[in-house]
């Protein structure tokens, strides 16, 4: 139950262990379904949180 999260860029629900990439921002870890979503997040994290 707690292993699921939502990609902050595309809003797709994913399992944390199946995430393609992660980024840490302000002490919180974010999980992504693709490298593209991670790159978009890293450009402007405030846009997505």
C-alpha distance matrix in Angstrom:
0.0 3.8 5.5 6.3 9.5 12.8 16.0 18.4 21.3 20.6 17.5 15.9 12.1 11.4 9.3 10.7 12.2 14.0 15.4 19.2 20.1 19.3 21.5 21.9 23.5 24.6 22.4 19.1 17.5 16.9 15.6 17.6 17.8 21.5 24.3 25.9 23.2 23.2 27.0 27.0 24.7 27.0 30.1 29.1 25.8 26.9 27.0 23.3 21.9
3.8 0.0 3.8 5.5 7.8 11.5 14.5 16.5 19.7 19.7 16.7 15.6 12.0 11.1 8.8 8.8 10.9 13.2 13.9 17.7 18.0 16.6 18.5 18.5 20.1 21.0 18.7 15.5 14.1 14.0 13.2 15.8 16.8 20.3 22.6 24.4 21.5 21.1 24.8 25.0 22.4 24.3 27.5 26.5 23.0 24.2 24.8 21.1 19.4
5.5 3.8 0.0 3.8 6.7 10.4 12.8 15.4 18.3 18.1 15.6 13.9 10.5 8.5 5.5 5.4 7.2 9.5 10.5 14.3 14.9 14.1 16.5 17.2 19.3 20.8 18.6 15.3 13.0 12.5 10.9 13.2 13.8 17.3 19.6 21.7 19.2 18.7 22.5 23.0 20.7 22.5 25.8 25.3 22.1 23.8 24.2 20.5 19.4
6.3 5.5 3.8 0.0 3.8 7.1 9.9 12.6 15.3 14.8 12.1 10.4 6.8 5.6 4.3 5.7 8.5 9.4 9.8 13.5 14.3 13.7 16.0 17.0 18.7 20.5 18.9 15.3 13.0 11.5 9.6 11.3 11.7 15.4 18.1 19.6 16.8 17.0 20.7 20.8 18.7 21.0 24.1 23.3 20.3 21.8 21.7 17.9 17.1
9.5 7.8 6.7 3.8 0.0 3.8 6.7 9.0 12.0 11.9 9.2 8.4 5.7 5.6 6.1 6.4 10.0 10.4 9.4 12.7 12.8 11.7 13.5 14.5 15.7 17.7 16.5 12.8 10.7 8.6 7.3 9.1 10.2 13.7 16.2 17.3 14.1 14.3 17.9 17.6 15.3 17.8 20.7 19.8 16.7 18.1 18.0 14.2 13.4
12.8 11.5 10.4 7.1 3.8 0.0 3.8 5.9 8.6 8.3 5.4 5.5 4.4 5.9 8.4 8.9 12.5 11.9 10.1 12.7 12.6 11.9 13.3 14.7 15.4 17.6 17.3 13.5 11.7 8.6 7.3 7.9 8.8 12.1 14.7 15.0 11.6 12.5 15.9 14.9 13.0 16.0 18.4 17.4 14.6 15.9 15.2 11.4 11.3
16.0 14.5 12.8 9.9 6.7 3.8 0.0 3.8 5.5 5.9 4.8 5.3 6.3 7.0 9.8 9.7 12.8 11.6 8.9 10.5 10.1 9.7 11.0 13.1 13.9 16.7 16.8 13.3 11.1 7.4 5.8 4.9 6.4 9.0 11.2 11.3 7.8 8.9 12.2 11.3 9.7 12.8 15.1 14.5 12.2 14.1 13.1 9.5 10.5
18.4 16.5 15.4 12.6 9.0 5.9 3.8 0.0 3.8 6.1 5.4 7.9 9.4 10.7 13.2 12.7 16.1 15.2 12.2 13.4 12.1 10.9 10.8 12.3 12.0 14.6 15.5 12.2 11.0 7.5 7.8 7.4 9.6 11.3 12.7 12.0 8.2 9.0 11.7 9.9 7.7 11.1 13.0 11.6 9.1 10.5 9.4 5.7 6.9
21.3 19.7 18.3 15.3 12.0 8.6 5.5 3.8 0.0 3.8 5.7 8.2 10.9 12.1 15.2 15.0 17.9 16.3 13.1 13.4 12.4 12.0 12.0 14.2 13.9 16.8 18.1 15.2 13.7 10.1 9.7 7.9 9.2 9.9 11.1 9.4 5.8 7.9 9.7 7.3 6.5 10.3 11.3 10.5 9.3 11.0 8.9 6.1 8.9
20.6 19.7 18.1 14.8 11.9 8.3 5.9 6.1 3.8 0.0 3.8 5.5 9.0 10.8 14.3 15.1 17.8 15.6 13.1 13.5 13.5 14.0 14.8 17.3 17.4 20.3 21.3 18.1 16.3 12.5 11.1 8.7 8.4 9.6 11.8 10.0 7.0 10.1 12.1 9.9 10.0 13.7 14.6 14.1 13.1 14.6 12.2 9.4 12.0
17.5 16.7 15.6 12.1 9.2 5.4 4.8 5.4 5.7 3.8 0.0 3.8 6.4 9.1 12.6 13.6 16.7 15.1 13.0 14.4 14.5 14.4 15.4 17.3 17.3 19.8 20.4 17.0 15.4 11.8 10.6 9.3 9.4 11.7 14.3 13.2 9.9 12.2 14.8 12.8 11.9 15.6 17.0 15.9 14.1 15.1 13.1 9.7 11.2
15.9 15.6 13.9 10.4 8.4 5.5 5.3 7.9 8.2 5.5 3.8 0.0 3.8 6.3 10.0 11.8 14.5 12.4 10.9 12.5 13.6 14.3 16.1 18.4 19.2 21.9 22.0 18.3 16.1 12.6 10.4 8.6 7.4 10.3 13.6 13.2 10.4 12.8 15.7 14.5 13.9 17.3 19.1 18.5 16.8 18.3 16.5 13.1 14.5
12.1 12.0 10.5 6.8 5.7 4.4 6.3 9.4 10.9 9.0 6.4 3.8 0.0 3.8 7.1 9.4 12.2 10.8 10.1 12.7 13.9 14.2 16.4 18.3 19.4 21.8 21.3 17.5 15.3 12.2 9.9 9.3 8.4 12.1 15.4 15.8 12.9 14.5 17.9 17.1 16.0 19.1 21.4 20.7 18.4 19.9 18.6 14.9 15.4
11.4 11.1 8.5 5.6 5.6 5.9 7.0 10.7 12.1 10.8 9.1 6.3 3.8 0.0 3.8 6.3 8.5 7.0 6.8 9.8 11.4 12.1 14.9 17.0 18.8 21.5 20.5 16.8 14.0 11.3 8.2 7.8 6.7 10.5 13.8 15.0 12.7 13.6 17.2 17.3 16.1 18.6 21.4 21.2 18.8 20.9 20.1 16.4 16.8
9.3 8.8 5.5 4.3 6.1 8.4 9.8 13.2 15.2 14.3 12.6 10.0 7.1 3.8 0.0 3.8 5.5 5.3 6.4 10.1 11.7 12.1 15.2 17.0 19.3 21.7 20.1 16.5 13.5 11.7 8.7 9.5 9.0 12.5 15.4 17.3 15.2 15.3 19.1 19.7 18.2 20.2 23.3 23.3 20.6 22.8 22.5 18.8 18.7
10.7 8.8 5.4 5.7 6.4 8.9 9.7 12.7 15.0 15.1 13.6 11.8 9.4 6.3 3.8 0.0 3.8 5.4 5.3 9.0 9.5 9.2 12.2 13.7 16.3 18.7 16.8 13.5 10.3 9.1 6.5 8.5 9.3 12.3 14.4 16.8 14.6 13.8 17.6 18.6 16.6 18.2 21.6 21.6 18.8 21.2 21.4 17.9 17.5
12.2 10.9 7.2 8.5 10.0 12.5 12.8 16.1 17.9 17.8 16.7 14.5 12.2 8.5 5.5 3.8 0.0 3.8 5.7 8.7 10.0 10.5 14.0 15.7 18.8 21.3 19.1 16.2 12.8 12.1 9.2 10.6 10.7 13.1 15.0 17.9 16.5 15.5 19.1 20.7 19.1 20.2 23.7 24.2 21.6 24.3 24.6 21.2 21.0
14.0 13.2 9.5 9.4 10.4 11.9 11.6 15.2 16.3 15.6 15.1 12.4 10.8 7.0 5.3 5.4 3.8 0.0 3.8 6.3 8.9 10.6 14.3 16.8 19.7 22.6 21.0 17.9 14.3 12.7 9.1 9.0 7.9 10.3 12.7 15.4 14.4 14.0 17.5 19.0 18.0 19.4 22.7 23.5 21.3 24.1 23.9 20.5 21.0
15.4 13.9 10.5 9.8 9.4 10.1 8.9 12.2 13.1 13.1 13.0 10.9 10.1 6.8 6.4 5.3 5.7 3.8 0.0 3.8 5.5 7.2 10.8 13.6 16.4 19.5 18.3 15.2 11.6 9.5 5.8 5.5 5.4 7.5 9.6 12.3 11.0 10.3 13.8 15.4 14.3 15.6 18.9 19.7 17.6 20.6 20.4 17.2 17.8
19.2 17.7 14.3 13.5 12.7 12.7 10.5 13.4 13.4 13.5 14.4 12.5 12.7 9.8 10.1 9.0 8.7 6.3 3.8 0.0 3.8 7.2 10.7 14.1 16.9 20.4 19.5 16.9 13.2 11.1 7.7 5.9 5.4 5.3 6.5 9.8 9.6 8.8 11.7 13.9 13.6 14.4 17.5 19.0 17.5 20.9 20.6 17.7 19.0
20.1 18.0 14.9 14.3 12.8 12.6 10.1 12.1 12.4 13.5 14.5 13.6 13.9 11.4 11.7 9.5 10.0 8.9 5.5 3.8 0.0 3.8 7.0 10.5 13.4 17.0 16.2 13.9 10.4 8.5 6.1 5.3 7.0 6.5 6.1 9.4 8.7 6.5 9.5 11.9 11.0 11.3 14.6 16.2 14.6 18.1 18.3 15.7 16.7
19.3 16.6 14.1 13.7 11.7 11.9 9.7 10.9 12.0 14.0 14.4 14.3 14.2 12.1 12.1 9.2 10.5 10.6 7.2 7.2 3.8 0.0 3.8 6.9 9.9 13.3 12.4 10.2 6.7 5.4 4.6 5.9 9.1 9.4 8.9 11.4 9.8 6.9 10.0 12.0 10.0 10.0 13.7 14.6 12.4 15.7 16.5 14.0 14.3
21.5 18.5 16.5 16.0 13.5 13.3 11.0 10.8 12.0 14.8 15.4 16.1 16.4 14.9 15.2 12.2 14.0 14.3 10.8 10.7 7.0 3.8 0.0 3.8 6.5 10.1 9.9 8.3 5.8 5.3 6.8 8.3 11.9 11.8 10.5 12.3 10.4 7.0 9.3 11.0 8.3 7.5 11.3 11.9 9.6 12.9 14.4 12.3 12.4
21.9 18.5 17.2 17.0 14.5 14.7 13.1 12.3 14.2 17.3 17.3 18.4 18.3 17.0 17.0 13.7 15.7 16.8 13.6 14.1 10.5 6.9 3.8 0.0 3.8 6.7 6.2 5.4 4.4 6.1 9.0 11.3 15.1 15.4 14.3 15.8 13.7 10.4 12.4 13.6 10.3 9.2 12.8 12.6 9.8 12.4 14.7 13.0 12.0
23.5 20.1 19.3 18.7 15.7 15.4 13.9 12.0 13.9 17.4 17.3 19.2 19.4 18.8 19.3 16.3 18.8 19.7 16.4 16.9 13.4 9.9 6.5 3.8 0.0 3.8 5.4 5.4 6.5 7.6 11.1 13.2 17.0 17.3 16.2 17.0 14.5 11.7 13.0 13.3 9.7 8.8 11.6 10.5 7.4 9.3 12.2 11.1 9.7
24.6 21.0 20.8 20.5 17.7 17.6 16.7 14.6 16.8 20.3 19.8 21.9 21.8 21.5 21.7 18.7 21.3 22.6 19.5 20.4 17.0 13.3 10.1 6.7 3.8 0.0 3.8 5.6 8.5 10.4 14.1 16.6 20.4 21.0 20.0 20.7 18.1 15.4 16.7 16.7 13.1 12.2 14.5 12.8 9.7 10.3 13.8 13.0 10.8
22.4 18.7 18.6 18.9 16.5 17.3 16.8 15.5 18.1 21.3 20.4 22.0 21.3 20.5 20.1 16.8 19.1 21.0 18.3 19.5 16.2 12.4 9.9 6.2 5.4 3.8 0.0 3.8 6.8 9.8 13.3 16.4 20.1 21.1 20.3 21.6 19.0 16.2 18.0 18.6 14.9 14.1 17.0 15.8 12.5 13.5 16.7 15.2 12.8
19.1 15.5 15.3 15.3 12.8 13.5 13.3 12.2 15.2 18.1 17.0 18.3 17.5 16.8 16.5 13.5 16.2 17.9 15.2 16.9 13.9 10.2 8.3 5.4 5.4 5.6 3.8 0.0 3.8 6.5 10.0 13.3 16.9 18.3 18.1 19.4 16.5 14.1 16.5 16.8 13.1 13.2 16.3 15.0 11.4 12.6 15.2 13.0 10.6
17.5 14.1 13.0 13.0 10.7 11.7 11.1 11.0 13.7 16.3 15.4 16.1 15.3 14.0 13.5 10.3 12.8 14.3 11.6 13.2 10.4 6.7 5.8 4.4 6.5 8.5 6.8 3.8 0.0 3.8 6.7 10.1 13.7 15.1 15.0 16.8 14.1 11.6 14.5 15.3 11.9 12.1 15.7 15.1 11.7 13.8 15.7 13.1 11.6
16.9 14.0 12.5 11.5 8.6 8.6 7.4 7.5 10.1 12.5 11.8 12.6 12.2 11.3 11.7 9.1 12.1 12.7 9.5 11.1 8.5 5.4 5.3 6.1 7.6 10.4 9.8 6.5 3.8 0.0 3.8 6.8 10.4 12.0 12.4 13.7 10.7 8.7 12.0 12.4 9.2 10.4 13.8 13.3 10.0 12.4 13.5 10.4 9.7
15.6 13.2 10.9 9.6 7.3 7.3 5.8 7.8 9.7 11.1 10.6 10.4 9.9 8.2 8.7 6.5 9.2 9.1 5.8 7.7 6.1 4.6 6.8 9.0 11.1 14.1 13.3 10.0 6.7 3.8 0.0 3.8 7.0 9.1 10.2 12.0 9.3 8.0 11.7 12.5 10.2 11.8 15.1 15.2 12.5 15.2 15.5 12.2 12.3
17.6 15.8 13.2 11.3 9.1 7.9 4.9 7.4 7.9 8.7 9.3 8.6 9.3 7.8 9.5 8.5 10.6 9.0 5.5 5.9 5.3 5.9 8.3 11.3 13.2 16.6 16.4 13.3 10.1 6.8 3.8 0.0 3.8 5.5 7.2 8.6 6.1 5.8 9.6 10.3 9.1 11.1 14.0 14.6 12.7 15.6 15.1 12.0 13.2
17.8 16.8 13.8 11.7 10.2 8.8 6.4 9.6 9.2 8.4 9.4 7.4 8.4 6.7 9.0 9.3 10.7 7.9 5.4 5.4 7.0 9.1 11.9 15.1 17.0 20.4 20.1 16.9 13.7 10.4 7.0 3.8 0.0 3.8 7.2 8.5 6.9 8.1 11.3 12.0 11.8 14.0 16.5 17.3 15.8 18.7 17.6 14.5 16.2
21.5 20.3 17.3 15.4 13.7 12.1 9.0 11.3 9.9 9.6 11.7 10.3 12.1 10.5 12.5 12.3 13.1 10.3 7.5 5.3 6.5 9.4 11.8 15.4 17.3 21.0 21.1 18.3 15.1 12.0 9.1 5.5 3.8 0.0 3.8 5.3 5.4 6.6 8.8 10.2 11.0 12.6 14.7 16.3 15.6 18.8 17.6 15.2 17.4
24.3 22.6 19.6 18.1 16.2 14.7 11.2 12.7 11.1 11.8 14.3 13.6 15.4 13.8 15.4 14.4 15.0 12.7 9.6 6.5 6.1 8.9 10.5 14.3 16.2 20.0 20.3 18.1 15.0 12.4 10.2 7.2 7.2 3.8 0.0 3.8 5.5 5.0 6.2 8.7 9.9 10.5 12.5 14.8 14.6 18.1 17.3 15.4 17.7
25.9 24.4 21.7 19.6 17.3 15.0 11.3 12.0 9.4 10.0 13.2 13.2 15.8 15.0 17.3 16.8 17.9 15.4 12.3 9.8 9.4 11.4 12.3 15.8 17.0 20.7 21.6 19.4 16.8 13.7 12.0 8.6 8.5 5.3 3.8 0.0 3.8 5.4 5.1 6.3 8.7 9.9 10.9 13.1 13.6 16.8 15.3 13.9 16.8
23.2 21.5 19.2 16.8 14.1 11.6 7.8 8.2 5.8 7.0 9.9 10.4 12.9 12.7 15.2 14.6 16.5 14.4 11.0 9.6 8.7 9.8 10.4 13.7 14.5 18.1 19.0 16.5 14.1 10.7 9.3 6.1 6.9 5.4 5.5 3.8 0.0 3.8 5.5 5.1 6.2 8.6 10.1 11.3 11.0 14.0 12.5 10.5 13.3
23.2 21.1 18.7 17.0 14.3 12.5 8.9 9.0 7.9 10.1 12.2 12.8 14.5 13.6 15.3 13.8 15.5 14.0 10.3 8.8 6.5 6.9 7.0 10.4 11.7 15.4 16.2 14.1 11.6 8.7 8.0 5.8 8.1 6.6 5.0 5.4 3.8 0.0 3.8 5.5 5.1 6.1 8.7 10.3 9.6 13.2 12.7 10.9 13.0
27.0 24.8 22.5 20.7 17.9 15.9 12.2 11.7 9.7 12.1 14.8 15.7 17.9 17.2 19.1 17.6 19.1 17.5 13.8 11.7 9.5 10.0 9.3 12.4 13.0 16.7 18.0 16.5 14.5 12.0 11.7 9.6 11.3 8.8 6.2 5.1 5.5 3.8 0.0 3.8 5.4 5.1 6.4 9.1 9.8 13.4 12.7 12.0 14.6
27.0 25.0 23.0 20.8 17.6 14.9 11.3 9.9 7.3 9.9 12.8 14.5 17.1 17.3 19.7 18.6 20.7 19.0 15.4 13.9 11.9 12.0 11.0 13.6 13.3 16.7 18.6 16.8 15.3 12.4 12.5 10.3 12.0 10.2 8.7 6.3 5.1 5.5 3.8 0.0 3.8 5.5 5.4 7.0 8.1 11.1 9.6 9.2 12.3
24.7 22.4 20.7 18.7 15.3 13.0 9.7 7.7 6.5 10.0 11.9 13.9 16.0 16.1 18.2 16.6 19.1 18.0 14.3 13.6 11.0 10.0 8.3 10.3 9.7 13.1 14.9 13.1 11.9 9.2 10.2 9.1 11.8 11.0 9.9 8.7 6.2 5.1 5.4 3.8 0.0 3.8 5.5 5.6 4.9 8.3 7.8 6.7 9.2
27.0 24.3 22.5 21.0 17.8 16.0 12.8 11.1 10.3 13.7 15.6 17.3 19.1 18.6 20.2 18.2 20.2 19.4 15.6 14.4 11.3 10.0 7.5 9.2 8.8 12.2 14.1 13.2 12.1 10.4 11.8 11.1 14.0 12.6 10.5 9.9 8.6 6.1 5.1 5.5 3.8 0.0 3.8 5.5 5.7 9.4 10.0 9.7 11.5
30.1 27.5 25.8 24.1 20.7 18.4 15.1 13.0 11.3 14.6 17.0 19.1 21.4 21.4 23.3 21.6 23.7 22.7 18.9 17.5 14.6 13.7 11.3 12.8 11.6 14.5 17.0 16.3 15.7 13.8 15.1 14.0 16.5 14.7 12.5 10.9 10.1 8.7 6.4 5.4 5.5 3.8 0.0 3.8 6.5 9.2 9.2 10.2 12.6
29.1 26.5 25.3 23.3 19.8 17.4 14.5 11.6 10.5 14.1 15.9 18.5 20.7 21.2 23.3 21.6 24.2 23.5 19.7 19.0 16.2 14.6 11.9 12.6 10.5 12.8 15.8 15.0 15.1 13.3 15.2 14.6 17.3 16.3 14.8 13.1 11.3 10.3 9.1 7.0 5.6 5.5 3.8 0.0 3.8 5.6 5.7 7.5 9.6
25.8 23.0 22.1 20.3 16.7 14.6 12.2 9.1 9.3 13.1 14.1 16.8 18.4 18.8 20.6 18.8 21.6 21.3 17.6 17.5 14.6 12.4 9.6 9.8 7.4 9.7 12.5 11.4 11.7 10.0 12.5 12.7 15.8 15.6 14.6 13.6 11.0 9.6 9.8 8.1 4.9 5.7 6.5 3.8 0.0 3.8 5.3 5.5 6.5
26.9 24.2 23.8 21.8 18.1 15.9 14.1 10.5 11.0 14.6 15.1 18.3 19.9 20.9 22.8 21.2 24.3 24.1 20.6 20.9 18.1 15.7 12.9 12.4 9.3 10.3 13.5 12.6 13.8 12.4 15.2 15.6 18.7 18.8 18.1 16.8 14.0 13.2 13.4 11.1 8.3 9.4 9.2 5.6 3.8 0.0 3.8 5.4 5.4
27.0 24.8 24.2 21.7 18.0 15.2 13.1 9.4 8.9 12.2 13.1 16.5 18.6 20.1 22.5 21.4 24.6 23.9 20.4 20.6 18.3 16.5 14.4 14.7 12.2 13.8 16.7 15.2 15.7 13.5 15.5 15.1 17.6 17.6 17.3 15.3 12.5 12.7 12.7 9.6 7.8 10.0 9.2 5.7 5.3 3.8 0.0 3.8 6.0
23.3 21.1 20.5 17.9 14.2 11.4 9.5 5.7 6.1 9.4 9.7 13.1 14.9 16.4 18.8 17.9 21.2 20.5 17.2 17.7 15.7 14.0 12.3 13.0 11.1 13.0 15.2 13.0 13.1 10.4 12.2 12.0 14.5 15.2 15.4 13.9 10.5 10.9 12.0 9.2 6.7 9.7 10.2 7.5 5.5 5.4 3.8 0.0 3.8
21.9 19.4 19.4 17.1 13.4 11.3 10.5 6.9 8.9 12.0 11.2 14.5 15.4 16.8 18.7 17.5 21.0 21.0 17.8 19.0 16.7 14.3 12.4 12.0 9.7 10.8 12.8 10.6 11.6 9.7 12.3 13.2 16.2 17.4 17.7 16.8 13.3 13.0 14.6 12.3 9.2 11.5 12.6 9.6 6.5 5.4 6.0 3.8 0.0
